[in-house]
Amino acid sequence: MLHTLSSSPYHADLDALLRSLGDGDALVLLQDGVIAALAGGDIINRLIDAALPLYALRPDTDARGGTEQISTSVSLIDYNEFVQLTVVHAQQLAW
């Protein structure tokens, strides 16, 4: 399943998101969700501990001026790569 987090992690139920993760799942951070990818924070550490592929939409990190602060555990992707992930993961869940 492909999970997408588009709201600030401070306004999302991160615990529920983490509980819903399964084998083969991936998480794409977009819009205000890219805040979760900031290096050194508690939120990114919790996501890293979940041991799933983590992606952030580069245009959204650029728009928020945070691209240089994104954790190295998060792969920055463009819109084409995001579409490819939606093809690979037939089921999706938006947070």
Backbone bond lengths (Angstrom), bond angles and torsions (degrees), N, CA, C in turn:
res aa  C-N    CA-C-N  psi(-1)  N-CA   C-N-CA  omega(-1)  CA-C   N-CA-C  phi
1 M - - - 1.445 - - 1.528 108.33 -
2 L 1.313 114.93 143.26 1.456 121.22 175.53 1.521 108.20 -101.68
3 H 1.311 115.96 119.31 1.458 122.23 176.76 1.521 107.46 -98.65
4 T 1.321 116.20 139.13 1.463 120.78 175.33 1.521 108.54 -125.10
5 L 1.312 115.47 131.30 1.457 121.38 176.95 1.522 107.51 -113.40
6 S 1.336 115.67 111.60 1.466 119.65 -176.97 1.529 112.94 -109.87
7 S 1.309 117.52 -9.86 1.464 119.42 178.00 1.526 109.26 -103.81
8 S 1.294 115.53 163.00 1.458 119.94 177.87 1.527 109.13 -54.83
9 P 1.320 117.88 138.30 1.465 119.31 177.94 1.520 112.52 -63.38
10 Y 1.314 116.42 -16.66 1.464 120.70 177.20 1.524 111.91 -80.22
11 H 1.332 116.78 -10.75 1.458 121.97 178.26 1.518 112.04 -119.31
12 A 1.340 116.71 15.78 1.463 121.90 -179.70 1.531 108.64 -121.29
13 D 1.312 115.58 158.59 1.458 120.44 177.29 1.527 108.32 -86.89
14 L 1.323 115.32 81.68 1.455 121.60 -177.05 1.524 111.80 -61.94
15 D 1.331 117.19 -35.82 1.460 120.40 178.22 1.528 111.08 -61.95
16 A 1.325 117.08 -43.57 1.466 120.46 178.33 1.525 110.89 -64.90
17 L 1.323 116.46 -40.75 1.462 120.22 177.35 1.523 110.03 -58.77
18 L 1.320 117.15 -49.05 1.463 121.04 -178.90 1.525 112.21 -62.98
19 R 1.323 117.09 -37.29 1.471 120.58 178.70 1.523 112.27 -67.91
20 S 1.320 116.89 -27.71 1.463 120.22 -175.51 1.530 113.13 -85.63
21 L 1.308 118.04 -5.59 1.459 121.10 -177.69 1.521 111.72 -70.89
22 G 1.321 114.85 142.02 1.457 120.61 177.99 1.516 110.69 -132.75
23 D 1.322 115.43 177.51 1.464 120.74 178.65 1.525 109.94 -60.79
24 G 1.301 115.64 136.76 1.458 120.95 178.18 1.508 115.00 82.45
25 D 1.327 117.68 -0.71 1.463 121.28 179.39 1.527 110.77 -76.48
26 A 1.323 115.32 159.90 1.456 122.79 175.29 1.524 107.83 -140.63
27 L 1.321 115.37 158.26 1.460 121.04 -179.36 1.527 109.39 -126.70
28 V 1.340 115.02 127.46 1.461 121.32 174.88 1.529 107.88 -111.31
29 L 1.315 115.54 126.14 1.457 122.28 177.37 1.523 107.89 -98.14
30 L 1.330 115.74 126.91 1.454 119.93 -179.71 1.520 109.63 -142.58
31 Q 1.310 115.56 168.44 1.463 122.64 -175.57 1.534 108.82 49.01
32 D 1.341 119.14 -130.51 1.467 120.62 -179.43 1.528 112.95 -73.16
33 G 1.317 117.54 -10.03 1.457 121.06 177.41 1.521 113.30 -65.26
34 V 1.353 117.06 -19.87 1.460 119.59 179.92 1.526 111.87 -64.78
35 I 1.314 117.44 -16.11 1.466 120.82 176.09 1.528 110.21 -58.87
36 A 1.324 117.24 -30.32 1.463 121.64 179.83 1.519 112.78 -65.13
37 A 1.323 117.52 -18.48 1.468 121.37 -176.37 1.524 113.32 -90.59
38 L 1.316 118.26 0.27 1.467 120.11 -178.20 1.521 110.47 -65.11
39 A 1.315 115.72 128.29 1.463 122.41 -176.11 1.523 111.57 -62.21
40 G 1.319 115.38 145.11 1.453 121.53 172.68 1.513 115.90 84.73
41 G 1.309 118.23 -3.23 1.457 120.51 -178.65 1.522 112.89 -92.80
42 D 1.300 115.05 164.58 1.463 121.29 178.78 1.531 111.38 -64.07
43 I 1.322 116.77 -37.70 1.467 120.28 -176.29 1.519 110.88 -65.60
44 I 1.322 118.55 -47.62 1.460 119.66 -179.54 1.517 110.19 -64.75
45 N 1.310 118.28 -35.20 1.466 120.00 177.89 1.525 111.44 -63.76
46 R 1.315 117.10 -38.69 1.465 120.32 177.21 1.523 110.62 -66.35
47 L 1.325 117.10 -38.62 1.464 120.04 178.41 1.530 111.15 -68.44
48 I 1.312 116.94 -40.04 1.468 120.33 177.50 1.523 110.28 -62.76
49 D 1.330 117.09 -41.73 1.470 121.44 178.90 1.524 112.10 -61.91
50 A 1.331 117.44 -24.41 1.465 121.02 179.92 1.528 111.63 -71.87
51 A 1.320 116.88 -12.40 1.474 123.29 174.91 1.526 112.72 53.78
52 L 1.324 116.13 56.25 1.457 121.24 174.26 1.516 108.02 -132.96
53 P 1.318 117.53 158.74 1.464 119.20 177.09 1.534 110.48 -63.17
54 L 1.323 115.42 130.90 1.459 121.99 -179.10 1.521 109.44 -116.07
55 Y 1.326 115.31 132.02 1.453 121.86 -179.59 1.523 108.71 -131.53
56 A 1.326 115.67 149.67 1.463 121.03 172.39 1.521 107.59 -132.98
57 L 1.309 115.70 139.23 1.453 121.25 -179.73 1.534 109.03 -75.45
58 R 1.330 115.38 113.91 1.468 120.94 -175.52 1.535 113.28 -56.34
59 P 1.331 120.18 -42.88 1.474 117.83 178.78 1.531 112.43 -58.06
60 D 1.327 117.61 -31.39 1.461 120.06 179.56 1.528 111.65 -77.53
61 T 1.338 117.41 -36.05 1.469 118.74 175.79 1.532 110.02 -68.53
62 D 1.336 115.84 -38.62 1.473 119.58 176.96 1.522 110.75 -62.61
63 A 1.323 117.05 -43.84 1.467 121.38 -177.39 1.526 111.99 -63.21
64 R 1.332 116.42 -26.99 1.456 120.59 -179.11 1.524 112.32 -99.30
65 G 1.338 116.59 4.41 1.459 121.20 177.16 1.514 114.03 67.39
66 G 1.324 117.53 24.25 1.466 119.84 -175.26 1.511 115.69 -114.57
67 T 1.315 118.04 9.02 1.461 120.42 -174.66 1.524 112.02 -56.96
68 E 1.311 118.04 -40.72 1.473 121.60 -178.58 1.522 112.52 -71.36
69 Q 1.326 117.91 -14.77 1.462 121.71 -178.01 1.526 112.81 -100.97
70 I 1.323 117.53 2.35 1.464 121.22 -177.99 1.519 109.69 -72.62
71 S 1.317 116.67 137.88 1.456 122.71 178.38 1.522 110.80 -57.73
72 T 1.316 116.44 144.45 1.461 120.93 177.37 1.525 111.57 -70.30
73 S 1.314 117.92 -9.32 1.474 122.21 176.76 1.521 111.66 -82.16
74 V 1.314 117.01 -5.04 1.461 122.36 -177.95 1.529 108.40 -110.03
75 S 1.321 116.35 129.29 1.463 121.63 176.92 1.519 109.06 -87.16
76 L 1.307 116.25 125.43 1.466 120.86 175.95 1.521 108.28 -82.77
77 I 1.334 115.81 129.31 1.460 120.82 -176.71 1.522 110.35 -127.24
78 D 1.328 115.20 160.48 1.460 120.65 175.21 1.531 108.87 -101.98
79 Y 1.323 116.53 -177.24 1.467 120.53 -177.15 1.529 112.24 -63.27
80 N 1.343 117.34 -37.82 1.466 119.78 179.56 1.527 111.38 -63.45
81 E 1.320 116.95 -41.43 1.464 120.63 178.09 1.529 110.97 -67.23
82 F 1.329 116.70 -34.77 1.464 120.53 176.20 1.528 109.96 -62.58
83 V 1.317 116.86 -44.78 1.470 120.59 177.74 1.518 110.46 -61.09
84 Q 1.314 117.78 -40.68 1.466 120.88 178.30 1.524 111.09 -61.08
85 L 1.322 117.37 -38.87 1.464 120.47 177.22 1.526 111.23 -64.61
86 T 1.322 117.29 -36.33 1.471 119.38 178.72 1.522 111.13 -68.19
87 V 1.318 117.19 -27.55 1.471 120.64 177.27 1.531 109.21 -73.86
88 V 1.318 117.04 -41.92 1.468 121.70 -178.58 1.526 111.12 -66.75
89 H 1.327 115.85 -38.77 1.471 121.67 -177.44 1.535 108.29 -106.12
90 A 1.316 116.05 98.43 1.466 120.79 -176.50 1.534 112.07 -63.04
91 Q 1.322 116.75 -35.34 1.453 120.37 179.32 1.523 109.51 -97.81
92 Q 1.337 114.57 141.46 1.456 119.40 -179.00 1.521 109.76 -138.00
93 L 1.323 114.14 149.55 1.460 120.71 178.69 1.532 107.95 -136.32
94 A 1.321 116.16 120.32 1.469 121.48 -179.40 1.519 110.35 -94.40
95 W 1.310 115.51 135.82 1.476 122.43 178.76 1.507 109.27 -115.85
